[in-house]
Amino acid sequence: MLHTRSLIGWVLWIVCFILVLLAGASYAVADENGCQYCGMKKAMFAHSWVTVEREDGSSTGVCSVHCAAIDMALKIDNPAKKILVGDYNTKKPIDAETAYWVVGGNKMGVMTKRAKWAFESKAAADAFVQENGGQPAAFEQVMKAAFEDMYEDILMIQKKRKMMRMKKEGS
């Protein structure tokens, strides 16, 4: 019971933190080819693209598990019915629940320091781990990791964007 309260408290804190960040953010206008939270294009990030299909029939396409976690937190009253994710190798949309996931490794993640990659087959996931490291995981573990990583990932993204703005202004 105490553990559940603690977990709920952390989730509420993260949701509030995200809402505060987004309230002051000027983020990209969504279209079917770009992530509504960061503007990254599906054509470049099909290997990590996540589509969240909701119970009310709506759907959202985002560039990564990181942005999917933000979307799920912001739409807490409209649960996901099905989640598709791009296979790391083929870029084909696959069911996130049945995908073979790898967390971590030496490949930089999308919008995160700790990568979260999906594979349609166990053999492909195992081959990735053999070559790049990381740990096999179930989808629930992947989403928990995304929320655990959220604060550090947001700081990393803010730092990168600040550096990009400074570089652009200095040009």
C-alpha positions in Angstrom: 0.0 0.0 0.0 2.8 2.4 0.9 4.7 1.5 -2.2 1.6 2.2 -4.4 1.1 5.6 -2.7 4.8 6.5 -3.3 4.5 5.4 -7.0 1.3 7.4 -7.5 3.0 10.4 -5.8 6.0 10.2 -8.2 3.7 9.9 -11.3 1.7 12.9 -10.2 4.9 14.9 -9.6 6.2 14.0 -13.0 2.9 14.9 -14.7 2.8 18.2 -12.9 6.5 18.8 -13.9 5.7 18.1 -17.6 2.6 20.3 -17.5 4.7 23.2 -16.2 7.4 22.7 -18.8 4.8 22.5 -21.6 2.9 25.5 -20.4 5.9 27.7 -21.1 7.2 25.8 -24.1 6.7 26.7 -27.7 6.7 23.3 -29.3 6.2 22.3 -32.9 2.8 22.1 -34.5 1.8 18.5 -34.9 1.1 16.9 -38.2 1.0 13.3 -39.3 4.8 13.4 -40.1 6.1 15.3 -37.1 6.2 14.7 -33.3 3.8 17.2 -31.7 6.1 17.6 -28.6 9.5 18.1 -30.2 8.9 18.4 -34.0 11.2 15.6 -35.0 10.2 14.1 -38.3 8.8 10.6 -38.8 11.0 10.1 -41.9 14.1 10.4 -39.8 12.9 8.6 -36.7 10.8 5.7 -38.0 13.0 3.3 -36.1 11.7 4.8 -32.8 8.3 6.2 -33.9 5.5 5.5 -31.5 1.8 5.7 -32.4 -0.6 5.7 -29.5 -4.2 4.7 -30.4 -6.7 5.7 -27.8 -10.0 4.3 -26.5 -11.9 7.3 -28.0 -10.6 6.5 -31.5 -8.0 9.2 -31.6 -4.3 8.6 -32.2 -1.0 10.4 -31.6 2.3 9.8 -33.4 5.5 10.8 -31.6 9.2 10.3 -32.2 10.1 8.2 -29.2 9.2 6.4 -26.1 10.2 9.6 -24.2 7.5 11.7 -26.1 5.0 8.8 -25.8 5.4 8.9 -22.0 4.7 12.7 -22.0 1.7 12.1 -24.2 0.3 9.3 -22.0 0.8 11.5 -18.8 -0.9 14.4 -20.4 -3.9 12.3 -21.6 -4.3 10.3 -18.5 -8.1 10.3 -18.8 -8.0 8.9 -22.4 -6.1 5.6 -22.0 -4.2 3.9 -24.8 -6.0 1.0 -26.5 -3.0 0.0 -28.6 0.6 1.2 -29.0 2.7 0.7 -32.1 6.4 1.3 -32.3 8.9 1.3 -35.1 11.1 -1.8 -35.3 14.7 -0.6 -34.9 16.0 -2.5 -37.9 13.1 -2.5 -40.4 11.3 0.7 -39.2 8.0 -1.3 -39.6 5.3 -0.5 -37.0 5.0 -3.4 -34.5 2.9 -3.9 -31.4 4.8 -2.4 -28.5 3.3 -4.9 -26.0 4.7 -8.0 -27.9 7.9 -6.4 -29.2 11.3 -7.5 -27.9 12.8 -4.5 -26.2 16.3 -3.5 -25.3 17.0 -0.8 -22.8 20.4 0.9 -22.7 23.5 0.0 -24.7 26.0 2.1 -26.5 23.6 3.6 -29.1 22.3 7.1 -28.2 18.6 7.0 -27.7 16.0 9.3 -29.2 15.2 12.2 -26.7 16.9 10.2 -23.9 20.3 9.2 -22.6 19.2 5.6 -21.9 18.0 4.2 -25.2 14.8 2.1 -25.6 14.7 0.1 -28.8 12.0 -2.3 -30.1 12.5 -5.4 -32.2 10.0 -7.6 -33.9 12.0 -10.8 -33.2 13.9 -12.0 -30.2 16.8 -12.9 -32.5 17.1 -9.3 -33.7 17.0 -8.0 -30.1 19.6 -10.5 -29.0 21.9 -9.6 -31.9 21.6 -5.9 -31.0 22.5 -6.7 -27.3 25.5 -8.8 -28.5 26.8 -5.9 -30.7 25.7 -2.8 -28.7 25.0 -3.9 -25.1 21.8 -3.1 -23.2 19.3 -5.3 -21.3 16.3 -7.1 -22.6 13.0 -5.7 -21.2 9.3 -6.0 -21.3 7.2 -3.0 -22.5 6.1 -2.2 -19.0 9.7 -2.0 -17.9 10.4 0.3 -20.9 7.7 2.7 -19.9 8.8 2.7 -16.3 12.3 3.5 -17.4 11.0 6.4 -19.6 9.3 7.9 -16.5 12.4 7.3 -14.3 14.6 9.0 -16.9 12.2 11.9 -17.6 13.8 14.6 -15.4 17.4 14.0 -16.6 16.3 13.7 -20.2 14.4 17.0 -20.0 17.5 18.7 -18.6 19.7 17.1 -21.4 17.2 18.3 -24.1 17.0 21.8 -22.6 20.8 22.0 -22.6 21.1 20.9 -26.2 18.5 23.3 -27.4 20.1 26.2 -25.5 23.4 25.4 -27.1 21.8 25.2 -30.6 20.1 28.6 -30.0 23.4 30.1 -28.9 25.2 28.7 -31.9 22.4 30.0 -34.2 22.5 33.4 -32.6 26.4 33.5 -32.9 26.3 32.7 -36.7 
